[in-house]
Amino acid sequence: MSEHSFATRAIHAGQEPDPRTGAIIPPIYQASTHVQDGIGGFREGYEYNRAGNPTRSSLETQLAALEGGASALSFASGLAAEDALLRGILKPGDHVVLGNDVYGGTYRLLTRVLAPWGIETTTVELGDLDEVRAAIRPETKIVWLETPSNPLLKIVDIAVVAEVAHAAGAVVVVDNTFASPALQQPLALGADLVVHSTTKYLGGHSDVLGGAVVFGDDTHFDAIKFQQFAVGAVSAPLDAWLTTRGIKTLAVRVRQHSENAQAIAEWAESRPEFERVFYPGLASHPGHDIAARQMSGFGGMLSLALAAGPDAAKAFAESTEIFQLAESLGGVESLIGYPPDMTHASVRGTALAVPENVVRLSVGIEDVRDLIADLEQGLARIGS
Ligand SMILES: *Cc1c(COP(=O)(O)O)cnc(C)c1O
């Protein structure tokens, strides 16, 4: 599969027709255990479903192919994947360097779940390499980055940060949820591991929760696979199957998400109600050149700062009709959110806090004329 291009791999990797019946879609193996041919006589290695399930395996094959990885593991959620990764690599006394606007749940996991077990975390501005170098210590095992970031769409040069981290012997992890592998392939840029919330663009239809770790090589596979097996936050067969189905249309969906978001960003830049538009596809975005180099499109996420302040931002988030007020992102339907009270409530008052006048859009693949008309009526309604 690796010789084929992205859209082809997304549809065919791990998706061989059922050899017994020819069913073009492999069945959902909705079973908790597998019969053994004599004690220890496992068919194709399957025994008990916490250890392995054929539907999960086909998703894992597909995920590895999407990122150009050696292998992948799929989990019940993005945070379950992150937790297995962190516990598989770290031990008490180790240290993590974390971008200062990564997903709030990642920060919460490190500082509230893992900190009591002896893991230390320092947040840094990843665009400032001196700050990154200064934060790295002998105990630093992981440098964790997210680009574009959430919700301010900051862009980090993956190759440059990877070089600094590798010089210090740290493992480089990229949360590639926002870009999706359709737009950005961190392993090829020097990352060691990629994590995903497959809940977002990979699943793509707001109907399933999931997460993944994708491995550039075998170094950490056994340790993280052991966490998956020993703790058990695996994806259920139906969830794995729904994610696989979503992934098959990823390339076309992401193209449309990006096209719609670009049009909305350009429209928003022309409106005085917004004092700032955060979208890497705009030439005015400080990370535009890096994004143009390391991504093959700019994605469907954008944030808007309301000139009239926090109350106007909250009112605007409640005034749209097609853009529905909800957490999450990456589905075919457009969503709007007010990060300070919603996705980023857990990081208020920390280094990761978000400006209070910002709304975040997850631009869906509806007709963009309807989307812009919806935002226009929202502005008219709040009279801002
Ligand atoms: C949603 C999200 C996560 C967490 O994933 P869940 O599936 O909700 O556990 C991690 N990183 C990013 C960037 C996310 O958007």
The ligand as a Gaussian input file, in Angstrom:
#p B3LYP/6-31G(d) Opt

LIG

0 1
 C      -10.384000      16.265000      21.140000
 C       -8.913000      16.356000      21.176000
 C       -8.150000      15.488000      21.981000
 C       -8.772000      14.485000      22.922000
 O       -9.458000      13.498000      22.251000
 P      -10.765000      12.736000      22.819000
 O      -11.124000      11.823000      21.709000
 O      -11.788000      13.786000      23.115000
 O      -10.328000      12.044000      24.068000
 C       -6.770000      15.590000      21.907000
 N       -6.174000      16.507000      21.113000
 C       -6.874000      17.366000      20.356000
 C       -6.150000      18.349000      19.501000
 C       -8.257000      17.323000      20.367000
 O       -8.948000      18.188000      19.598000

